Amino acid sequence: MLITKMSVPRRTFLRGVGAAVALPLLDSMVPALGSLRAAAPASPRRLAVAYVPNGIQMEKWTPAADGASFEITPTLEPLRPFRERLLVVTGLTNRPAFPADGEGTGDHVRASATFLTGVHPKKTEGPDIRAGVSMDQLAAQALGKDTQLTSLELCLDSNELIGACEAGYSCAYANTLSWRNPTTPLPMENQPRAVFERLFGDSDNTTKTARLARIQDDRSILDSLIEEVQRMRRRLGPDDAGRLTQYLDAIRDIERRIQKAEEQIDVELPSMDRPSGGIPSTFGEHARLMFDLQVLAFQCDMTRVITFLMSREVSPRTYTEIGIADPHHGLSHHQGNAASMEKLAKINTYHIQQLAYFLEKLQATPDGDGTLLDHLTLLYGCGISDSNRHTHDNLPVLVVGGGAGSIKGGRHVRVAPDTPLTNLQLTLLDKVGVPLDTLGDSTGRVDLVAGV
């Protein structure tokens, strides 16, 4: 083997005309003539959160057996290939989502507002909103010091709701999961091109006019990097060259899919069904595209914290692509109707299918001495269990990923009744190297997870 003193810096960018693309972790980023095992930079720990709304059909979600002997349930069936990376956590409670004295309804909005904060939101329709600092932003404060983007906040629904969304609660509580401080909710982006440009485009020129000009130009940002890519490949070994090709192919594929989605802008549709620009026509296509962008963001280490609101509470979305024309929120209040319950369970499974797609992509993406899935801690769930009754206890919660060796999957963990959801979140913050004393209404850690 020919050994040279050439080493590629960890934070290396391919630079072209008006474009810069960060590189993933390559073997060549290990100092030459050093022990690979000793010199390789530790793969960063990453945190992802994915939220689904309107409760879950819990009888098709919850395993009967505890511990490692649990069986995959019908709703979780798409996750079977990742069983050994999966923790099903049962019994957690989000107490701050329950109504305070005299507040009445508003359980959906409180569910999302409290999911990552553990703080009961102030009931108001005005600008005097108040919640708490969210778990993801506490992680971002620490992990974001080493990345270009502190965090990414993404969603699939329109982010244009204003005013009151439910029972006197501001839409600010429903539009996001992420709170930088108690009075500052962070906007969540649902436009794939806007996310792509934030990751790879000119961050100083992302106006609508500039974006349209880029679309009309119909030119990949990678086209301006061809010469540098070729120079880079000549400096890399076979493994790194293959890894670089895989990474750049993924970028180009996402560009193609975004451009294809944007072609819908010019298609004549009935006005009530006209999609907003650049968004794929189905939930599944949109979700997978946004998950692909998350994989790229982690792969090039642009950020280590991503929060994904897959759908907003009280969402009226229909899922005609899987044969369900009924609004999601309406189905969640099924009143025991068997047909409605079956449709709701089908939606729950459809959401899990999108998560499985994400995990497959993470597992297939090399990262240091493992894969992105090995080094990720992912929290998936909802702030409501039985939406027909607006319950915030026994929540549907999953933890997925290897946590850089700190999480042992393949188990169903049943915690003591009324254990705060924030106890689990404190434990997960430990796993990503952000230990804190308290979070919201926390009372400690979840021992069965923390003890791994």
C-alpha positions as CSV (number, residue, x, y, z in Angstrom):
1,M,0.0,0.0,0.0
2,L,1.3,3.4,-1.0
3,I,1.3,5.8,2.0
4,T,1.6,9.5,1.6
5,K,1.5,12.4,4.0
6,M,-1.6,13.7,2.2
7,S,-4.5,14.2,4.5
8,V,-7.9,15.9,3.7
9,P,-9.0,18.4,6.5
10,R,-12.2,17.3,8.3
11,R,-14.1,20.4,7.3
12,T,-13.4,20.3,3.5
13,F,-15.7,21.9,0.9
14,L,-15.9,21.5,-2.8
15,R,-16.2,25.0,-4.2
16,G,-17.5,26.1,-7.6
17,V,-19.0,29.2,-9.0
18,G,-21.6,30.4,-6.5
19,A,-21.7,27.0,-4.7
20,A,-20.0,25.1,-1.9
21,V,-20.6,21.5,-0.9
22,A,-19.4,20.1,2.4
23,L,-17.8,16.6,2.2
24,P,-18.8,13.6,4.3
25,L,-16.3,11.9,6.6
26,L,-13.7,10.2,4.4
27,D,-10.8,7.9,5.4
28,S,-8.4,10.5,3.9
29,M,-9.4,12.8,6.7
30,V,-7.4,10.6,9.1
31,P,-3.8,11.9,9.4
32,A,-1.4,9.9,7.2
33,L,1.1,7.5,8.8
34,G,-1.0,7.3,11.9
35,S,-3.0,4.4,13.4
36,L,-6.4,4.5,11.7
37,R,-8.1,3.4,14.9
38,A,-6.3,5.8,17.1
39,A,-6.2,8.8,14.7
40,A,-9.7,8.6,13.2
41,P,-11.9,11.5,14.5
42,A,-14.7,10.3,16.7
43,S,-18.0,10.2,14.7
44,P,-20.2,13.0,16.1
45,R,-23.4,12.1,18.0
46,R,-26.5,13.3,16.5
47,L,-30.1,13.9,17.6
48,A,-33.3,13.7,15.5
49,V,-36.9,14.1,16.5
50,A,-39.9,13.1,14.5
51,Y,-43.5,13.9,15.5
52,V,-46.8,12.6,14.3
53,P,-50.2,14.0,15.4
54,N,-53.7,13.0,16.4
55,G,-52.9,10.0,18.5
56,I,-52.3,6.3,17.8
57,Q,-54.4,3.2,17.8
58,M,-52.6,1.9,20.8
59,E,-53.8,-1.7,20.7
60,K,-52.0,-2.1,17.4
61,W,-48.9,-0.2,18.6
62,T,-48.1,-1.6,22.0
63,P,-46.2,-4.9,22.3
64,A,-47.7,-7.4,24.8
65,A,-44.4,-8.6,26.2
66,D,-41.7,-6.5,27.9
67,G,-38.0,-6.6,27.4
68,A,-36.2,-8.4,24.6
69,S,-38.9,-11.0,24.0
70,F,-41.4,-8.4,22.6
71,E,-43.1,-9.1,19.3
72,I,-43.3,-6.4,16.5
73,T,-46.9,-5.2,16.5
74,P,-49.0,-4.5,13.3
75,T,-48.4,-0.7,13.3
76,L,-44.6,-1.2,13.9
77,E,-44.2,-3.9,11.3
78,P,-42.3,-1.7,8.8
79,L,-39.6,-1.4,11.5
80,R,-39.0,-5.1,11.7
81,P,-35.6,-4.9,9.8
82,F,-34.5,-2.4,12.5
83,R,-35.7,-4.4,15.6
84,E,-32.3,-4.5,17.2
85,R,-32.0,-0.7,16.9
86,L,-35.5,-0.1,18.3
87,L,-36.7,0.7,21.8
88,V,-40.5,0.8,22.3
89,V,-41.1,2.9,25.4
90,T,-44.4,2.5,27.1
91,G,-46.0,4.4,30.1
92,L,-44.6,7.9,29.7
93,T,-46.8,10.8,30.5
94,N,-46.8,14.4,29.2
95,R,-48.5,16.0,32.3
96,P,-48.1,19.6,31.1
97,A,-50.3,18.9,28.1
98,F,-53.3,18.3,30.4
99,P,-55.6,21.3,30.8
100,A,-55.0,23.6,33.8
101,D,-58.0,24.6,35.9
102,G,-60.6,26.4,33.8
103,E,-58.8,26.0,30.5
104,G,-61.1,23.4,28.9
105,T,-60.2,22.0,25.5
106,G,-57.0,22.6,23.5
107,D,-55.4,19.2,24.1
108,H,-54.0,18.9,20.5
109,V,-52.2,22.2,20.6
110,R,-50.9,21.6,24.1
111,A,-49.6,18.1,23.0
112,S,-47.3,19.5,20.4
113,A,-46.3,22.7,22.4
114,T,-45.2,20.6,25.4
115,F,-43.7,17.5,23.6
116,L,-40.1,18.8,23.7
117,T,-40.4,21.4,26.4
118,G,-42.3,19.8,29.3
119,V,-43.8,23.2,30.1
120,H,-47.5,24.0,30.0
121,P,-48.1,26.8,27.4
122,K,-49.8,30.0,28.2
123,K,-53.3,30.1,26.7
124,T,-53.5,33.1,24.5
125,E,-54.4,34.0,20.9
126,G,-52.2,37.1,21.0
127,P,-48.4,37.7,20.7
128,D,-47.8,37.0,24.4
129,I,-47.1,33.3,23.9
130,R,-45.0,31.5,26.4
131,A,-43.8,27.9,26.6
132,G,-40.4,26.6,27.5
133,V,-37.0,25.8,25.9
134,S,-37.3,22.6,23.9
135,M,-35.1,19.6,24.2
136,D,-33.7,19.8,20.7
137,Q,-32.6,23.4,21.1
138,L,-30.8,22.6,24.4
139,A,-29.0,19.9,22.4
140,A,-28.3,22.4,19.6
141,Q,-26.8,24.9,22.0
142,A,-24.0,22.4,22.7
143,L,-23.7,20.3,19.5
144,G,-24.2,23.3,17.1
145,K,-20.9,24.8,18.2
146,D,-19.1,22.5,15.8
147,T,-21.4,22.7,12.7
148,Q,-22.4,25.3,10.2
149,L,-26.1,25.1,11.1
150,T,-27.0,24.9,14.7
151,S,-30.1,22.9,13.9
152,L,-32.7,22.2,11.3
153,E,-36.5,22.5,11.9
154,L,-38.6,20.9,9.2
155,C,-42.2,20.1,8.6
156,L,-44.6,18.8,5.9
157,D,-47.7,20.9,6.4
158,S,-48.0,24.5,5.4
159,N,-46.4,26.8,7.9
160,E,-48.7,29.8,7.2
161,L,-51.3,29.3,9.9
162,I,-51.8,32.4,12.0
163,G,-54.3,33.5,14.7
164,A,-56.0,30.9,16.9
165,C,-55.7,27.2,16.0
166,E,-57.6,25.5,18.8
167,A,-59.8,26.7,21.7
168,G,-58.1,30.0,22.2
169,Y,-54.5,28.9,21.7
170,S,-52.2,30.7,19.2
171,C,-51.2,28.8,16.1
172,A,-47.6,29.4,17.1
173,Y,-48.0,26.5,19.5
174,A,-49.2,24.2,16.7
175,N,-46.7,25.3,14.0
176,T,-43.5,24.1,15.6
177,L,-42.0,21.7,18.2
178,S,-38.9,23.9,18.7
179,W,-38.5,26.8,21.1
180,R,-35.3,28.7,21.4
181,N,-36.5,30.3,24.6
182,P,-39.9,30.5,26.3
183,T,-41.2,33.2,24.0
184,T,-39.4,32.3,20.7
185,P,-40.9,29.5,18.7
186,L,-38.7,28.5,15.7
187,P,-40.3,28.4,12.3
188,M,-40.3,25.0,10.5
189,E,-39.6,24.7,6.8
190,N,-41.7,22.5,4.5
191,Q,-40.2,23.6,1.1
192,P,-37.6,21.0,0.0
193,R,-35.8,23.6,-2.2
194,A,-35.5,26.0,0.6
195,V,-34.0,23.3,2.8
196,F,-31.6,22.3,0.0
197,E,-30.5,25.9,-0.6
198,R,-29.9,26.3,3.1
199,L,-27.6,23.2,3.0
200,F,-25.9,23.7,-0.3
201,G,-26.9,27.0,-1.9
202,D,-25.7,30.6,-1.6
203,S,-26.9,31.4,2.0
204,D,-26.7,35.1,1.2
205,N,-29.0,34.9,-1.8
206,T,-32.1,32.9,-1.1
207,T,-34.8,35.4,-2.2
208,K,-37.7,34.2,-4.2
209,T,-36.4,36.0,-7.3
210,A,-33.0,34.2,-7.0
211,R,-34.6,30.8,-6.5
212,L,-36.8,31.3,-9.6
213,A,-33.7,32.4,-11.6
214,R,-32.0,29.2,-10.5
215,I,-35.0,27.1,-11.5
216,Q,-35.1,28.8,-14.9
217,D,-31.4,28.3,-15.4
218,D,-32.1,24.6,-14.7
219,R,-28.6,23.9,-13.7
220,S,-27.4,21.6,-10.9
221,I,-25.1,23.3,-8.4
222,L,-22.9,20.3,-8.9
223,D,-22.2,21.3,-12.5
224,S,-20.1,24.1,-11.3
225,L,-18.0,21.7,-9.2
226,I,-17.0,19.2,-11.9
227,E,-13.4,20.3,-12.2
228,E,-12.8,20.3,-8.5
229,V,-14.6,16.9,-8.1
230,Q,-12.2,15.4,-10.6
231,R,-9.2,16.9,-8.9
232,M,-10.5,15.6,-5.5
233,R,-11.0,12.1,-6.9
234,R,-7.4,11.8,-8.1
235,R,-6.3,12.4,-4.5
236,L,-8.5,9.8,-2.9
237,G,-8.3,6.1,-2.5
238,P,-10.8,3.7,-4.0
239,D,-13.0,3.6,-0.9
240,D,-13.1,7.3,-0.5
241,A,-13.7,7.9,-4.2
242,G,-16.7,5.5,-4.1
243,R,-18.1,7.2,-1.0
244,L,-17.7,10.6,-2.6
245,T,-19.5,9.4,-5.8
246,Q,-22.4,8.0,-3.7
247,Y,-22.7,11.2,-1.8
248,L,-22.7,13.5,-4.9
249,D,-25.2,11.2,-6.6
250,A,-27.5,11.6,-3.7
251,I,-27.3,15.4,-4.0
252,R,-28.0,15.3,-7.7
253,D,-30.9,12.9,-7.2
254,I,-32.5,15.3,-4.7
255,E,-32.0,18.2,-7.0
256,R,-33.7,16.3,-9.8
257,R,-36.7,15.4,-7.5
258,I,-37.1,19.0,-6.3
259,Q,-37.0,20.3,-9.9
260,K,-39.6,17.7,-10.9
261,A,-41.8,18.7,-8.0
262,E,-41.5,22.4,-9.0
263,E,-42.8,21.6,-12.4
264,Q,-46.2,21.2,-10.8
265,I,-46.3,25.0,-10.4
266,D,-47.2,25.3,-14.1
267,V,-49.8,22.5,-14.2
268,E,-53.3,23.7,-14.4
269,L,-55.3,22.3,-11.5
270,P,-58.6,23.2,-9.8
271,S,-57.9,26.2,-7.6
272,M,-58.8,24.4,-4.4
273,D,-56.3,21.6,-5.1
274,R,-53.4,23.7,-6.5
275,P,-50.3,22.7,-4.5
276,S,-47.9,25.3,-3.2
277,G,-44.7,25.5,-5.2
278,G,-42.2,22.8,-5.1
279,I,-44.0,20.3,-2.8
280,P,-44.5,16.7,-4.0
281,S,-48.1,15.7,-4.6
282,T,-48.3,13.0,-1.9
283,F,-47.4,12.8,1.8
284,G,-45.1,9.9,1.2
285,E,-43.1,11.5,-1.6
286,H,-42.8,14.7,0.4
287,A,-41.7,12.9,3.6
288,R,-39.1,10.8,1.8
289,L,-37.6,13.8,0.1
290,M,-37.3,15.7,3.4
291,F,-35.8,12.6,5.0
292,D,-33.3,12.4,2.2
293,L,-32.3,16.0,2.9
294,Q,-31.9,15.1,6.6
295,V,-29.5,12.2,5.7
296,L,-27.4,14.6,3.6
297,A,-27.4,17.2,6.4
298,F,-26.0,14.6,8.8
299,Q,-23.7,13.0,6.3
300,C,-21.8,16.3,5.5
301,D,-22.1,17.3,9.2
302,M,-23.9,20.6,8.4
303,T,-25.9,20.0,11.6
304,R,-26.2,17.4,14.3
305,V,-29.8,18.3,15.5
306,I,-32.9,18.0,13.3
307,T,-36.5,18.3,14.4
308,F,-39.2,17.1,12.0
309,L,-43.0,17.8,12.4
310,M,-44.3,15.2,10.1
311,S,-47.8,16.6,10.4
312,R,-49.5,19.2,12.6
313,E,-51.9,18.5,15.4
314,V,-55.6,18.8,14.3
315,S,-54.3,18.1,10.8
316,P,-57.2,17.7,8.3
317,R,-54.8,16.0,5.8
318,T,-56.3,13.2,3.7
319,Y,-54.2,10.2,2.5
320,T,-55.8,9.3,-0.8
321,E,-52.6,7.7,-1.9
322,I,-53.4,4.8,0.5
323,G,-57.1,4.9,-0.1
324,I,-58.2,7.2,2.8
325,A,-60.2,10.3,1.8
326,D,-61.3,11.0,5.4
327,P,-59.5,13.9,7.2
328,H,-57.0,12.6,9.7
329,H,-58.2,14.6,12.6
330,G,-61.8,13.5,12.1
331,L,-60.8,9.8,12.0
332,S,-58.8,10.2,15.3
333,H,-62.1,11.0,17.0
334,H,-63.6,7.7,15.9
335,Q,-66.1,7.2,18.8
336,G,-65.4,3.5,18.7
337,N,-66.4,3.2,15.0
338,A,-64.5,0.1,13.8
339,A,-64.1,1.4,10.2
340,S,-62.7,4.7,11.4
341,M,-60.3,3.0,13.8
342,E,-59.0,0.7,11.0
343,K,-58.3,3.8,8.8
344,L,-56.6,5.6,11.6
345,A,-54.4,2.5,12.2
346,K,-53.6,2.5,8.5
347,I,-52.4,6.1,8.7
348,N,-50.3,5.3,11.8
349,T,-48.6,2.5,9.8
350,Y,-48.1,4.7,6.8
351,H,-46.2,7.2,9.0
352,I,-44.1,4.4,10.3
353,Q,-43.3,3.3,6.7
354,Q,-41.8,6.7,6.1
355,L,-39.7,6.4,9.3
356,A,-38.5,3.0,8.0
357,Y,-37.4,4.6,4.8
358,F,-35.3,7.1,6.8
359,L,-33.7,4.4,8.8
360,E,-32.8,2.4,5.7
361,K,-31.1,5.4,4.3
362,L,-29.2,6.1,7.5
363,Q,-28.2,2.4,7.8
364,A,-26.8,2.5,4.2
365,T,-24.8,5.7,4.8
366,P,-21.2,5.1,6.1
367,D,-20.1,7.3,8.9
368,G,-16.7,6.9,10.5
369,D,-16.4,3.5,11.9
370,G,-20.1,2.7,11.3
371,T,-23.2,4.2,9.8
372,L,-25.3,7.3,10.4
373,L,-27.8,5.0,12.1
374,D,-25.1,3.8,14.5
375,H,-24.4,7.3,15.6
376,L,-27.9,8.7,15.7
377,T,-30.4,9.0,18.6
378,L,-33.9,9.4,17.2
379,L,-37.0,10.1,19.2
380,Y,-40.3,9.4,17.4
381,G,-43.8,9.8,18.9
382,C,-46.9,11.8,19.6
383,G,-48.0,13.9,22.5
384,I,-51.4,12.1,22.5
385,S,-52.1,8.4,22.9
386,D,-55.8,7.9,22.5
387,S,-57.0,11.0,20.6
388,N,-60.6,10.0,20.9
389,R,-60.3,10.7,24.6
390,H,-57.4,13.3,24.4
391,T,-55.2,11.4,26.7
392,H,-51.6,12.4,27.4
393,D,-50.4,9.4,29.3
394,N,-49.1,6.0,28.1
395,L,-47.7,7.9,25.1
396,P,-46.6,6.2,21.9
397,V,-42.8,6.7,21.9
398,L,-40.0,5.1,20.1
399,V,-36.2,5.5,20.4
400,V,-34.2,4.4,17.4
401,G,-30.5,4.3,16.6
402,G,-27.3,3.2,18.1
403,G,-26.5,6.4,20.0
404,A,-22.8,5.9,19.2
405,G,-22.8,2.7,21.2
406,S,-24.8,4.1,24.2
407,I,-28.2,2.6,23.4
408,K,-29.1,-1.1,23.4
409,G,-32.2,-1.7,21.2
410,G,-34.3,-4.7,20.6
411,R,-36.5,-4.1,23.7
412,H,-39.9,-3.0,24.9
413,V,-39.3,-0.8,28.0
414,R,-42.3,-0.3,30.2
415,V,-41.7,2.5,32.7
416,A,-43.6,3.2,35.9
417,P,-47.0,5.0,35.4
418,D,-46.8,8.8,35.3
419,T,-43.1,8.8,34.5
420,P,-42.6,12.2,32.7
421,L,-41.7,12.1,29.1
422,T,-39.0,14.6,29.9
423,N,-37.3,12.0,32.0
424,L,-36.7,10.0,28.8
425,Q,-35.6,13.2,27.0
426,L,-33.0,14.0,29.7
427,T,-31.7,10.4,29.3
428,L,-31.4,10.9,25.5
429,L,-29.6,14.2,26.0
430,D,-27.1,12.3,28.1
431,K,-26.6,9.9,25.1
432,V,-25.7,12.7,22.8
433,G,-23.3,14.3,25.3
434,V,-25.5,17.1,26.6
435,P,-26.1,16.2,30.3
436,L,-28.6,18.5,32.1
437,D,-30.0,18.5,35.6
438,T,-33.6,19.2,34.6
439,L,-35.9,19.6,31.7
440,G,-39.5,20.9,32.1
441,D,-41.3,18.7,34.5
442,S,-38.6,16.1,34.7
443,T,-38.1,14.2,38.0
444,G,-35.0,12.1,37.0
445,R,-33.9,9.7,34.3
446,V,-35.4,6.6,32.7
447,D,-33.2,4.0,34.4
448,L,-33.8,1.1,32.0
449,V,-32.5,3.2,29.2
450,A,-29.8,5.2,31.1
451,G,-28.4,2.0,32.4
452,V,-27.3,0.7,29.0
